[in-house]
Each structure stands twice: as C-alpha cells, then as structure tokens.
Amino acid sequence: MHNVLTSVITLLMLVGFTLSSFGYADSGIRRIVHPDGRVEYTNVGNGRSESSQSSASAQPSRSVSSQNIYSYRSPSGTLTFSDQRPSGGVAYEVMRFDCYACSPRSTVNWHTTRLFTDRFSAEIEREARRFSVDPALVRAVIHAESAFNPQAISPKGAQGLMQLMPPTASDLGVSNAMDINQNIYGGVKYLSWMLERFNGDIRLATAAYNAGPGAVQRYGGIPPFAETQAYTERVAILHQRYRQMN
C-alpha cells in the first residue's frame, strides 16, 4: 500500500510539474484538492471555485482535457515531456490527460466515429465470457475511457485501456494495470460488479463506472455531472453500434 501511495503521489507531482512547465495553469486548467486529499487537474467548470468543486461530491467525475503530452528520451538520454509529438522516429509514449468520451464540448460524432472492432478481440471476448458481460459493452467502455490506447494515464492516476485507479486495481487483483490482459480483466470484473449492484441497468452501471457507485446511489440515478451525463450517453451510443457489428 505504501508503494502504491508513493507511486500515485509521484505521478500527481509529475503531472503538476508538467502542466506548470507548459503553461497550462494559464490556459484554463485548474488544480483541485479534494477533501480526501486527492489532487485533480481539470479544465471543466472553470467558473467554479476550488472549494465549491471540492465540496460538490466526494467522488467527482473524471477530469477531461483535449491535451496530449508526449514522454520520450532525448538523444542525451534525458526524460522529456512535450505537447509536441517528437519527430525523426524517436520512440515515445502518450500521456493522455482525459477521459475520451467525458468532455461535454467534444466535437466527435459518436454515431459515425470509427469503431475499433479488431483490437484486443481475444482478451475482450475472454473476459466478457468470464464475467458474463456483453463484449459490445466492454468495447464501448474501452472506447469511451481511452479510445483503445493501452498507454492512457489520467491526471488522477487512472491507467490503461479501462482506466483503472491503483487502489481499485489492487482490489480487483490487478498487479499491473498497464498490462493489457490484466487491465481488461480488472475493468470487466469491475463493470460486472456495477451491473450487479444496479440490477443490470447499463446506464446506471456505466455512470457508476465513471463517477463511482456512491455518486449514483446518492443521486438516485445518473449524477448531475456534465461529464458523467455525456459519458453515459456516449457509451450507450457506442454500445449499440458495437452490438450491431456482431
């Protein structure tokens, strides 16, 4: 647990340093310290104060941003972070500060955007069968969470295809959330828990996957968070489209 907490704190410090270095503090992205000590970076709800955002809910919806950060080694071996994709064949990883389908201002047409029907098929089918979850719903959640980017990391530390938080991953028996097999296993297992908790109601289960089951329970339905409402609607659209592809 100590190592997990240390890793999360290190990641948050790194995110803070990165955002500050690139001037994001001046471009509408805010730093929020929640009552439980979690730190979040978001460009949503810029008109609200940190204190009002912190008290809005104990389990806020995921932060969103359209910004990608590229992590790579310079020729001298220095670890570098940039908002510009490196050229010249330099190997890099993408650190995505978003939940792909969460932004209320997204311009993506969710009825026509390209589907990822051939990625991680064996892993998705295996875990969907294991936990009795519709594989089309699994694909929809992965698409909404990370756009099928296995290297996706959120500012709050959510990791991989299905954006597992380290404490949740640990509870799910996942030791490496960046491993594709483990990530899908854990994400589908958690999604199955949400479906069971909300009696098979897919909209409530996906809202809980995004905002937390406590928020869904507290509001008696989909929470009134713009991000969660957008996310839930878009997962429903993607779910229907992936089902039609089967």
C-alpha angles and dihedrals in degrees: 000000000000090000091049092050091047091052093049093048090048091051092050091049089050092050091049091050092047095049091047092047093054095045096248091140086071095044101067101278112129133200112229124191109200124210092257091055098258116141121217132185115207143157092202122107096010091172093066125084123242091247095052092047091049093052095043093087139345090228107039123191119263118283118245137206135157092224124114122199119203119214118199145139118260119224088265091056096253115146105240133192120198140160088223120081109242116245133209097062094294111164112240144167125223118232104197116200096201151067099241098225100032104085112101087205095056114138093201114123099226092193093061108021114123115273124222100228099153103045122105090345096155094048094047094047092047096052094040089057092044093055099028094242124145105259089216089060090050090053091048092053093046090049091050095044103044110352085244092299106146091194095056115133124179126213089252091055101260107155142208136344096333096031101239118190112227096244091047091046090053091051089051093053094252113143097177114031091184090064107098096219094047093043094053091044091053096041095050091045090053092045089053089053090053092048090051093046092052096042096252095307101149096197093052091043093052091044087053091048088057105036102019130262091263091063092049090048093046095052095038092235141008105353118246093248112127091218094051093046091050091045094050093049092048094047088053091053093047092046092055092047094049090048090055090054092059 
